Amino acid sequence: MKIAWITDSTCGLPLDFIKEHGIHVLPLSVIVNGKSYKDDIDITKDEFYSLLKEHGNGAKTSQPSYGDFISLYEKLKEEEYDCGIAIHASSELTGTYQSSISASEMTGFPVEVIDSKIGSYPLGKMIRNGLELQEEGKTYDQIVESINTYPNLAEMYLLPENLEQLKNSGRVSTTQSVFANLMQINLLLKFDNGKVVVGEKIRIKKRAKRRLFQIIDDAIENHQLKELCLIHAGVKDQALKWKEELEKIHDQIVIRVEPLVPVAGVHTGYGTMSVAWLKEK
């Protein structure tokens, strides 16, 4: 079968990988300093974080239009794809997943639309794994069955540099932000069934980092991880330092470093550090 792979720009996959594997990516948009940019089309991630650092106040995001999905699925029909597999960012955070389902039904193009319940590296890893299954000769149904198990295996933690951008985007109130800054409280965020929630409140940044490293240690031990990803919002040098520290402790694991997808960076802010993985079955 000729299978089309579809996702959105929250997948975090490198552009060369997307091109090499013919993945169809619908871009979300970020609005910074009053101007709208399509993710990875009008602006690179490095350029975005330079802008966000200076103009974070008022930054917003927008999802692909329903018409964009209709156009894509009509195009895939014309190109004689038999079916598609679409993996999208958490339906709790964006309407992209529902738009994809509706467009598939409207156009009559058969697509298995999967809610990743997350975004960034874990979403991209789901696609990587799916492509590997296809290359191994697995059937469409077998690939879909496997991918549908992945959302419950994905974990992601985020440590914002400060609460300013969370306040700007409405995720925390001004009062909460002022209080947290006065008390030097850091929020360790995590994904819980598709939603971003506060996992822990930790005083002092160094303690927050130590706690995140402990979570990584526990995950490696408990889930026999082979790979994880350090994700940064414009602070690659810091991510590389963390990578070096972790590799001294865990030399058996592959540690990737990637930028945080811009639509997430809009809400968590410049300087956010994150870690994510997809547990082995």
C-alpha positions in Angstrom: 0.0 0.0 0.0 1.1 3.6 -0.7 0.9 5.2 2.7 1.0 9.0 3.3 2.6 10.1 6.6 1.0 13.3 7.9 1.8 15.5 10.9 2.1 19.1 12.0 5.0 21.3 12.9 4.9 20.4 16.6 6.6 17.1 15.6 10.1 18.7 15.9 11.5 16.5 13.1 14.5 18.0 11.2 13.6 19.3 7.7 16.1 17.0 6.0 14.4 14.0 7.6 11.0 15.2 6.6 12.1 15.7 3.0 13.9 12.3 2.8 10.8 10.4 4.0 8.2 12.5 2.1 6.4 13.4 5.3 3.5 15.9 4.9 3.8 18.5 7.6 1.1 21.2 8.2 2.7 24.2 9.8 1.3 25.9 12.9 1.9 29.7 13.1 3.5 31.9 15.8 2.7 35.5 16.1 5.6 37.6 17.6 5.8 41.3 17.8 2.5 41.6 15.8 3.8 39.5 12.8 2.7 35.9 11.9 5.2 33.3 10.8 4.6 29.8 9.6 6.7 27.4 11.7 9.8 26.2 9.8 8.6 28.0 6.6 8.7 31.7 7.3 11.1 31.4 10.2 13.7 29.0 11.6 13.6 27.9 15.2 16.8 29.9 16.0 15.3 33.0 14.4 12.1 32.5 16.4 13.8 32.3 19.7 15.9 35.4 19.0 12.6 37.2 18.4 10.9 35.6 21.4 13.7 36.7 23.7 13.1 40.3 22.8 9.3 40.3 22.1 7.8 37.5 24.2 5.0 39.7 25.5 1.9 39.2 23.4 3.3 36.2 21.5 0.6 33.9 20.3 0.0 30.7 18.2 -2.5 29.5 15.7 -3.2 26.1 14.2 -3.4 25.1 10.5 -6.8 26.0 9.0 -9.4 23.4 8.2 -9.0 24.3 4.5 -5.3 23.4 4.7 -6.2 19.9 5.7 -8.9 19.7 3.0 -6.3 20.7 0.4 -3.7 18.3 1.6 -6.1 15.3 1.6 -7.5 16.1 -1.8 -3.9 16.3 -3.1 -3.0 12.9 -1.6 -6.0 11.4 -3.3 -4.8 12.9 -6.6 -1.3 11.4 -6.0 -3.0 8.0 -5.6 -2.1 7.3 -2.0 -4.1 4.4 -0.7 -4.4 5.8 2.9 -2.7 7.9 5.4 -1.4 7.9 9.0 -1.6 11.2 10.7 -0.1 11.8 14.1 -0.8 15.2 15.7 -0.1 17.2 18.8 -2.2 16.7 21.9 -5.9 17.4 21.3 -6.0 19.0 24.7 -3.7 21.8 23.5 -4.7 22.3 19.8 -7.6 21.6 17.5 -5.3 20.2 14.8 -6.2 16.6 15.6 -10.0 17.2 15.2 -9.4 19.3 12.0 -7.5 16.3 10.6 -10.3 13.9 11.4 -13.0 16.2 9.9 -11.0 16.8 6.7 -10.5 13.1 6.2 -14.2 12.5 6.5 -15.0 15.4 4.2 -12.7 14.4 1.4 -13.2 10.7 1.7 -9.5 10.1 2.0 -8.9 7.2 4.6 -6.6 8.4 7.3 -5.9 6.9 10.7 -5.7 10.1 12.8 -3.8 9.6 16.1 -3.7 11.9 19.1 -0.1 11.8 20.4 -1.2 13.4 23.6 2.1 15.3 23.5 4.3 17.1 21.0 8.0 17.8 20.2 10.5 14.9 20.4 8.0 12.2 21.5 5.7 13.0 18.6 8.6 12.9 16.2 9.8 9.6 17.7 6.4 8.1 17.1 6.7 8.9 13.4 10.3 7.6 13.3 9.2 4.3 14.8 6.3 4.1 12.4 8.5 4.5 9.4 10.8 1.8 10.7 7.9 -0.6 11.0 7.0 0.2 7.4 10.5 -0.4 6.2 10.4 -3.8 8.1 7.4 -4.7 5.9 4.7 -4.4 8.5 1.2 -4.0 7.2 -0.8 -0.8 7.5 -3.0 -2.3 10.3 0.1 -3.6 12.2 1.7 -0.1 12.0 -1.4 1.6 13.2 -1.9 -0.9 16.1 1.7 -0.2 17.3 1.5 3.6 17.0 -1.7 3.7 18.9 0.2 2.3 21.9 2.8 5.1 21.8 0.9 8.0 23.4 0.8 6.1 26.7 4.5 5.5 26.6 5.6 9.1 26.1 6.8 11.4 28.9 8.0 15.0 28.8 9.0 17.4 31.5 9.6 21.2 31.1 11.5 23.6 33.4 10.8 27.2 32.4 13.6 29.7 33.0 11.0 32.0 34.7 7.2 32.4 34.8 7.1 35.6 32.7 6.0 34.0 29.4 3.6 31.7 31.3 2.1 34.8 32.7 2.0 36.5 29.3 0.3 33.6 27.7 -2.3 33.3 30.5 -1.0 30.0 31.9 -0.4 31.6 35.3 -1.8 34.8 36.8 0.2 37.9 37.5 -0.2 37.3 41.3 1.1 33.7 41.0 4.0 34.9 38.9 5.0 37.7 41.3 4.7 35.4 44.3 6.7 32.6 42.7 9.5 35.0 41.7 9.7 36.4 45.2 9.9 33.0 46.7 12.3 31.7 44.0 9.8 29.0 43.1 10.3 27.0 39.9 7.5 25.1 38.2 8.4 21.7 36.9 5.8 21.0 34.3 4.8 17.6 32.8 2.3 16.1 30.4 -0.6 14.2 32.0 -3.0 12.5 29.5 -2.5 15.3 27.0 -2.5 18.2 29.3 0.4 20.2 30.7 0.2 20.3 34.4 2.4 21.4 37.3 4.3 18.4 38.5 6.3 20.0 41.3 7.0 23.4 42.8 10.7 23.7 43.7 12.6 26.5 45.3 15.9 27.4 43.8 16.9 26.7 40.2 19.7 24.3 41.1 17.4 22.2 43.1 14.9 22.1 40.2 17.7 20.9 37.9 18.8 18.2 40.4 15.2 17.0 40.7 14.9 16.8 36.9 18.1 14.8 36.7 16.7 12.5 39.3 13.6 11.9 37.2 15.8 11.1 34.3 17.9 8.6 36.4 14.7 6.9 37.6 13.3 6.6 34.0 16.5 5.1 32.7 16.6 2.6 35.5 12.9 1.7 35.5 12.2 1.7 31.7 15.5 0.6 30.3 15.6 3.7 28.0 17.8 3.5 25.0 17.3 7.1 24.0 16.1 10.4 25.4 16.1 14.0 24.2 17.2 17.3 25.8 15.0 20.0 24.4 15.8 23.7 24.8 14.1 27.0 24.0 16.9 28.9 22.4 19.7 27.9 24.9 21.6 25.2 23.0 24.8 25.7 24.9 23.0 24.9 28.1 21.5 21.8 26.6 24.9 20.6 25.5 26.3 21.1 29.0 23.4 19.0 30.4 24.1 16.4 27.8 27.8 16.2 28.8 26.8 15.9 32.4 24.3 13.1 31.8 26.6 11.2 29.5 29.2 10.9 32.3 26.6 9.1 34.3 24.7 7.2 31.6 27.2 6.3 28.9 24.9 3.5 27.5 22.1 5.8 26.4 21.7 8.0 23.2 21.1 11.6 24.2 19.7 13.8 21.5 19.6 17.6 21.6 16.8 19.5 19.8 15.1 22.9 20.0 11.7 23.1 21.6 9.0 23.5 18.9 8.1 27.3 18.7 4.4 26.8 19.6 5.5 25.4 22.9 8.1 28.0 23.4 5.5 30.7 23.0 3.9 29.5 26.2 6.9 28.4 28.3 9.3 31.1 27.3 12.8 31.6 26.2 15.3 29.6 28.2 13.0 26.7 29.0 14.8 23.3 29.4 13.0 20.1 28.8 13.6 16.4 28.6 11.5 13.7 26.9 11.4 10.1 25.9 9.3 7.3 24.6 9.4 4.2 26.9 10.1 0.8 25.4 7.1 -1.5 25.4 
